[in-house]
Structures are given as structure tokens and as C-alpha cells.
Amino acid sequence: MGRLILQMNVTLDGCCDHRQVIADEELHQYSEDMMDQADGLLFGREIYQLMEGAWPAIASSGTGPQFLVDFARKLDQKPKYVVSRTLDHLPWQNSFLLRGPVDEEVPQLLAEGKSLLVNGGPGLGSTLAQLGLVDEYHFLVQPIVAGHGPQLLGGIGDRLNLKLSGSQAFGSGAMLLRYVPAS
């Protein structure tokens, strides 16, 4: 059975907008290390489109700081599973469309033994959490107050009890908090 790790960036006021984060070399290295542990990445439509709009061009051109090029190329090579009922075509290489219900598609991938890293927004993250499919939560808390935006797991309807399993401070002031579901 595979594992599912939900990785989300969150500001101090709970905003989960990927455009409101520190994107330095140390945080990209952490994300690369997480990708190395996963068989594939799981995205919702919005995050997929946000990332597809930037990373493939960096991977192919090799333009930019080396740590960003390395990250883009690793991301480019990883299988990307995209949950969407509205997309018909996924232009990014190694991308696979999941059109069925999340409660059927994701458990099937996990049953196949795939370990998945979810670079999620609050919608997909909330759905996976409510379904009890998340084995570990990685919240990258950014030292930023955004003042707006979608909230961390804002779609959760019931209380979610978690147990801290680890933490890591980054030079930028960002803090990784790792949690597992509390038994």
C-alpha cells in the first residue's frame, strides 16, 4: 500500500496561496528531497495549471538560478496525477488525468503501491483529509501575513486531530511542521 503526504505552504494568517511564499534554495531543496521519496505527485487543477505555467519552460530552457533549473527538471520528470473534471488535455509531460471521483481514483493509486506527494491547494487537501487518505501532513509555515487568500484546509467540515511528528526551521524563517493523524 502506498502513502500519501500532503505538503502545503501556509502563511501565519492561514493563507495557502502558492504565490505568497518564500521560494529560496533551501525550501526548493526540501521539496526536491520530498519528490525523491515519492513515486508521483498529485495536483488539483488550479495548482497544476499554476505550476504548468512556469516550470516546464524553466526545465527546457535551463534559464535561471541552477537550484531552480534542477527543481524544474526533477518536477518535469516526475509522474503528475491531476484531479480534474474540467480539463481535457494535460500539456505537461508525464501528466495523467484523474477524472473519476477522488474517493475512487486516489485509493486506487495507493492500492497499486504508489507513494504520492500532494502539492495541494485547500480544496484537494480538504477532500483528501476528510476521506482519511492523508498519512502525513507537511505544513511549511511562511513568516508572512498575507491578509487574504484561501485558508489552510478551509473545506474541512469536521475536526481534524493531528499529532506533531517533527519540525524543521529554515534560514528564511519558514518552519516545517510535520503531523500525522492522531489515533
CORTAVEN-V245132 format. One record per pair of residues at least 12 apart in sequence whose ideal C-beta (glycine too) atoms are under 10 Angstrom apart, sorted by the first residue. I is the first residue (numbers start at 1). J is the second residue. D is the distance in Angstrom with one decimal. If there is no record, write none. Layout:
# CORTAVEN-V245132
I,J,D
I,J,D
This chain:
# CORTAVEN-V245132
1,107,9.6
1,110,5.9
1,111,6.6
1,112,9.1
1,113,6.7
1,114,9.5
1,115,9.5
1,135,9.6
2,38,9.2
2,39,7.0
2,40,9.2
2,106,9.6
2,107,9.6
2,109,6.6
2,110,4.1
2,111,7.6
2,112,6.9
2,113,5.1
2,114,4.3
2,115,4.7
2,116,6.4
2,135,8.9
3,37,8.9
3,38,8.6
3,39,9.5
3,110,7.5
3,113,9.6
3,114,8.8
3,115,4.6
3,116,7.4
3,117,9.4
3,133,9.9
3,134,9.4
3,135,4.5
3,136,7.3
4,38,9.3
4,42,7.5
4,106,7.2
4,107,9.6
4,109,8.7
4,110,6.3
4,114,9.0
4,115,7.6
4,116,5.0
4,117,8.2
4,118,6.4
4,128,6.7
4,131,10.0
4,133,5.4
4,134,5.5
4,135,5.3
4,136,7.9
5,34,7.0
5,37,7.9
5,38,7.2
5,42,9.6
5,115,7.7
5,116,7.3
5,117,5.3
5,118,6.8
5,134,7.6
5,135,6.4
5,136,4.7
5,137,7.7
5,138,6.1
5,178,9.0
6,42,8.9
6,116,9.3
6,117,8.4
6,118,4.6
6,119,8.8
6,120,5.7
6,124,8.6
6,125,5.4
6,126,9.9
6,128,6.2
6,129,7.2
6,133,8.9
6,134,4.8
6,135,8.6
6,136,7.3
6,137,5.2
6,138,6.9
6,139,8.7
6,153,8.8
6,179,9.5
7,30,9.2
7,31,7.5
7,34,6.2
7,35,9.8
7,38,9.7
7,41,9.6
7,117,6.1
7,118,6.5
7,119,5.9
7,120,7.4
7,125,9.3
7,136,9.1
7,137,8.2
7,138,4.3
7,139,8.1
7,140,7.1
7,176,9.2
7,178,9.8
8,47,10.0
8,118,8.2
8,119,8.0
8,120,5.8
8,121,8.0
8,122,7.8
8,124,9.9
8,125,5.8
8,137,7.6
8,138,7.3
8,139,5.7
8,140,7.0
8,141,9.7
8,152,6.5
8,153,7.8
9,21,4.4
9,22,8.8
9,23,9.4
9,27,8.8
9,31,9.9
9,119,8.9
9,120,9.9
9,121,9.9
9,138,9.7
9,139,8.0
9,140,4.8
9,141,8.3
9,142,6.1
9,144,9.6
9,152,9.3
9,174,8.5
10,122,9.4
10,139,5.4
10,140,6.9
10,141,5.7
10,142,6.8
10,144,9.5
10,146,9.4
10,149,9.9
10,151,8.7
10,152,4.6
10,153,9.1
10,177,9.2
11,140,10.0
11,141,7.7
11,142,5.0
11,143,8.3
11,144,4.5
11,145,6.2
11,146,4.4
11,147,8.7
11,148,9.7
11,149,7.7
11,151,10.0
11,152,8.9
12,141,6.8
12,142,7.2
12,143,6.8
12,144,6.5
12,145,5.2
12,146,8.4
12,175,9.9
13,144,8.4
13,145,4.9
13,146,6.0
13,147,6.7
13,148,8.8
13,149,8.6
13,151,8.7
13,152,9.7
14,122,9.4
14,141,9.9
14,145,9.7
14,146,8.5
14,149,8.4
14,150,8.9
14,151,4.7
14,152,4.9
14,153,9.1
14,154,8.1
15,122,9.5
15,142,8.6
15,144,8.0
15,145,8.3
15,146,3.7
15,147,7.8
15,148,6.7
15,149,3.7
15,150,6.9
15,151,6.9
15,152,7.8
16,47,9.9
16,120,8.3
16,121,6.2
16,122,5.0
16,123,9.7
16,125,7.8
16,139,9.4
16,146,9.2
16,149,6.8
16,150,5.1
16,151,6.6
16,152,5.2
16,153,8.1
16,154,7.8
17,50,9.6
17,121,8.6
17,122,9.5
17,146,6.5
17,148,8.0
17,149,4.1
17,150,6.4
18,46,9.3
18,47,6.7
18,50,6.1
18,51,8.0
18,119,8.1
18,120,10.0
18,121,7.8
18,149,9.9
19,50,7.9
19,146,9.2
19,149,8.7
20,142,6.9
20,144,6.0
20,145,9.5
20,146,4.5
20,147,9.3
20,148,8.7
20,149,6.4
21,140,7.3
21,142,5.1
21,144,7.4
21,146,9.5
21,172,9.6
21,174,7.9
22,140,8.9
22,142,5.8
22,143,7.6
22,144,7.5
22,170,8.0
22,171,9.8
22,172,4.5
22,173,7.6
22,174,5.6
23,67,9.9
23,68,8.3
23,71,9.5
23,142,10.0
23,172,9.3
24,65,9.9
24,67,8.5
24,170,7.9
24,171,7.7
24,172,5.3
24,174,8.5
25,65,7.4
25,66,9.0
25,67,4.3
25,68,8.4
25,70,9.7
25,71,9.1
25,171,9.4
25,172,9.6
26,67,9.0
26,170,5.2
26,171,5.7
26,172,6.6
26,174,8.3
27,67,9.8
27,71,9.8
27,140,6.9
27,142,9.1
27,170,6.2
27,171,9.4
27,172,6.8
27,174,6.2
27,176,9.0
28,65,9.3
28,67,5.4
28,68,6.8
28,70,8.0
28,71,4.6
28,72,9.5
28,74,9.6
28,75,9.9
29,67,7.0
29,70,8.9
29,71,8.2
29,170,9.8
30,138,8.9
30,140,7.8
30,168,7.8
30,170,7.5
30,174,9.1
30,176,7.0
31,71,6.7
31,74,8.9
31,75,8.5
31,117,8.7
31,119,8.2
31,138,9.8
31,140,8.8
32,67,8.7
32,70,7.0
32,71,5.7
32,73,10.0
32,74,5.6
32,75,8.6
34,117,5.5
34,119,9.1
34,138,7.2
35,71,8.6
35,74,5.6
35,75,7.0
35,77,9.2
35,78,5.8
35,117,6.3
35,119,9.4
36,74,7.9
36,78,9.5
36,117,9.7
37,115,6.8
37,117,7.4
38,78,7.3
38,79,9.1
38,114,8.4
38,115,5.2
38,116,6.0
38,117,3.9
38,118,9.2
39,78,8.5
39,79,7.0
39,81,9.9
39,109,8.7
39,112,9.0
39,113,7.8
39,114,4.5
39,115,5.0
39,116,6.9
39,117,8.8
40,78,6.2
40,79,3.8
40,80,6.8
40,81,5.7
40,94,8.6
40,96,8.3
40,109,7.5
40,114,5.8
40,115,7.9
40,116,5.6
40,117,7.6
41,75,7.6
41,78,5.3
41,79,7.1
41,80,4.9
41,81,6.9
41,82,9.1
41,94,9.3
41,95,9.4
41,116,7.0
41,117,5.4
41,118,7.5
41,119,6.1
41,120,10.0
42,79,9.6
42,80,8.0
42,81,4.9
42,82,8.0
42,83,7.1
42,98,8.2
42,102,9.5
42,105,9.4
42,106,7.0
42,109,7.8
42,114,9.3
42,116,4.7
42,117,7.1
42,118,4.5
42,119,7.7
42,120,7.5
42,124,7.5
42,128,8.2
42,133,9.9
43,80,6.2
43,81,7.2
43,82,5.1
43,83,7.1
43,84,8.7
43,90,9.9
43,92,9.8
43,95,8.6
43,98,9.6
43,117,9.9
43,118,7.6
43,119,6.0
43,120,7.4
43,121,8.6
43,124,7.5
44,82,7.6
44,83,5.4
44,84,7.3
44,102,9.3
44,118,8.7
44,119,9.1
44,120,6.3
44,121,5.4
44,122,9.2
44,123,5.7
44,124,3.7
44,125,8.3
44,127,8.6
44,128,9.8
45,82,6.6
45,83,7.0
45,84,4.0
45,85,8.4
45,86,6.4
45,87,5.9
45,90,10.0
45,97,9.8
45,121,9.1
45,123,8.9
45,124,8.7
46,84,9.2
46,120,9.8
46,121,5.5
46,122,9.9
46,123,7.5
46,124,8.7
46,150,9.3
47,82,9.0
47,83,9.9
47,118,9.1
47,119,5.8
47,120,6.5
47,121,5.1
47,123,9.2
47,124,7.6
47,125,9.8
48,80,7.0
48,81,9.4
48,82,4.7
48,83,8.6
48,84,7.4
48,87,7.9
48,90,7.6
48,92,7.7
48,95,7.5
48,97,9.7
48,119,8.9
48,121,9.8
48,124,9.9
49,82,9.0
49,84,9.1
49,87,8.2
49,90,9.8
49,92,9.6
50,119,9.7
50,121,8.8
51,72,9.7
51,75,7.3
51,80,8.5
51,92,8.0
51,119,7.3
52,80,8.6
52,82,9.0
52,90,7.9
52,91,6.7
52,92,4.6
52,95,7.8
53,92,9.6
54,68,9.7
54,72,8.1
54,75,9.9
55,68,8.9
55,71,7.8
55,72,4.6
55,73,9.0
55,74,9.7
55,75,5.2
55,76,6.7
55,92,8.0
56,72,7.4
56,73,9.9
56,75,8.5
56,76,6.0
56,91,7.9
56,92,5.5
56,93,7.4
56,95,9.9
57,72,8.2
58,70,9.9
58,71,8.2
58,72,3.9
58,73,8.3
58,75,9.1
58,76,8.8
59,71,8.8
59,72,3.9
59,73,4.7
59,74,8.6
59,75,7.1
59,76,4.0
59,77,8.5
59,92,9.6
59,93,9.1
60,72,8.5
60,73,8.9
60,76,7.9
60,93,9.8
75,92,9.1
75,94,9.5
75,119,9.3
76,92,7.6
76,93,6.4
76,94,7.3
77,93,8.1
77,94,6.5
78,93,10.0
78,94,6.5
78,95,9.8
78,117,8.5
79,93,9.8
79,94,5.1
79,95,7.9
79,96,6.6
79,109,9.8
79,114,8.4
79,116,9.3
80,92,6.4
80,93,8.7
80,94,5.9
80,95,4.4
80,96,6.9
80,97,9.8
80,119,9.3
81,94,9.9
81,95,7.9
81,96,5.2
81,97,8.2
81,98,5.5
81,105,7.9
81,106,8.3
81,109,6.5
81,114,8.4
81,116,7.1
81,118,9.4
82,95,5.9
82,96,6.9
82,97,5.6
82,98,6.4
82,99,9.5
82,124,9.9
83,97,8.5
83,98,4.9
83,99,8.4
83,100,9.0
83,101,9.4
83,102,5.8
83,105,6.9
83,106,7.8
83,118,9.7
83,120,9.6
83,123,9.2
83,124,6.0
83,127,8.4
83,128,9.5
84,97,6.5
84,98,7.4
84,99,7.1
84,124,10.0
85,97,9.6
85,98,9.4
85,99,6.0
85,100,8.9
85,101,9.3
86,99,9.5
87,99,8.6
96,109,9.5
101,127,9.7
101,131,9.9
102,124,7.4
102,127,5.3
102,128,7.0
102,130,9.8
102,131,6.9
102,133,8.3
103,127,8.2
103,128,9.5
103,130,9.5
103,131,5.4
103,132,9.9
103,133,8.2
106,118,9.0
106,124,9.4
106,127,8.9
106,128,6.8
106,131,7.6
106,133,5.7
107,131,8.2
107,133,6.8
110,133,7.2
110,135,9.0
115,135,8.9
116,128,9.5
116,133,9.3
116,135,9.5
117,136,10.0
117,138,8.8
118,133,9.2
118,134,7.8
118,137,9.7
118,138,9.5
120,134,9.5
120,153,9.2
121,150,6.5
121,153,10.0
121,154,9.7
121,155,9.9
122,149,9.3
122,150,4.6
122,151,6.1
122,152,6.4
122,153,5.8
122,154,4.7
122,155,6.1
122,156,8.9
123,150,7.9
123,153,9.5
123,154,8.3
123,155,6.1
124,155,9.2
125,137,8.6
125,150,9.9
125,152,7.9
125,153,5.5
125,154,9.0
125,155,8.0
125,156,8.8
126,151,9.7
126,152,9.2
126,153,4.9
126,154,6.6
126,155,3.1
126,156,5.2
126,157,8.4
126,160,9.3
127,153,9.8
127,155,6.9
127,156,9.5
128,153,9.5
129,153,5.9
129,155,8.6
129,156,6.0
129,158,9.5
129,160,5.8
129,162,9.5
129,181,8.6
130,153,9.0
130,155,7.6
130,156,6.3
130,157,6.8
130,158,7.1
130,160,8.2
132,160,9.8
132,181,7.4
134,153,9.9
134,160,9.1
134,162,9.5
134,179,9.2
134,180,8.8
134,181,6.9
135,180,7.0
135,181,7.8
136,162,9.7
136,165,7.1
136,166,9.5
136,178,6.4
136,179,7.1
136,180,5.5
136,181,8.6
137,152,9.9
137,153,8.8
137,160,8.9
137,162,6.4
137,164,10.0
137,165,9.0
137,177,8.0
137,178,7.0
137,179,4.3
137,180,7.4
137,181,8.2
138,165,9.8
138,166,9.3
138,168,9.6
138,176,6.3
138,177,7.7
138,178,5.5
138,179,8.1
139,152,7.2
139,153,9.4
139,162,9.5
139,167,9.8
139,175,8.5
139,176,7.3
139,177,4.8
139,178,8.0
139,179,7.2
140,168,9.5
140,170,8.3
140,174,5.8
140,175,7.6
140,176,5.6
140,177,8.2
141,167,9.5
141,170,9.8
141,173,9.3
141,174,6.5
141,175,4.6
141,176,7.6
141,177,6.1
142,170,9.7
142,172,8.3
142,173,8.0
142,174,5.3
142,175,8.5
143,170,9.5
143,172,7.2
143,173,3.7
143,174,6.3
143,175,7.9
144,173,8.9
144,174,9.0
160,179,9.3
160,181,7.7
160,182,8.8
161,179,9.6
161,181,7.2
161,182,4.0
161,183,8.8
162,177,9.3
162,178,9.7
162,179,3.9
162,180,6.9
162,181,6.3
162,182,5.8
163,178,9.8
163,179,6.3
163,180,5.5
163,181,7.5
163,182,4.5
163,183,8.0
164,177,6.7
164,178,7.2
164,179,5.8
164,180,8.5
164,182,9.8
165,177,9.1
165,178,4.8
165,179,6.1
165,180,5.0
166,178,4.2
166,179,8.8
166,180,9.5
167,179,9.8
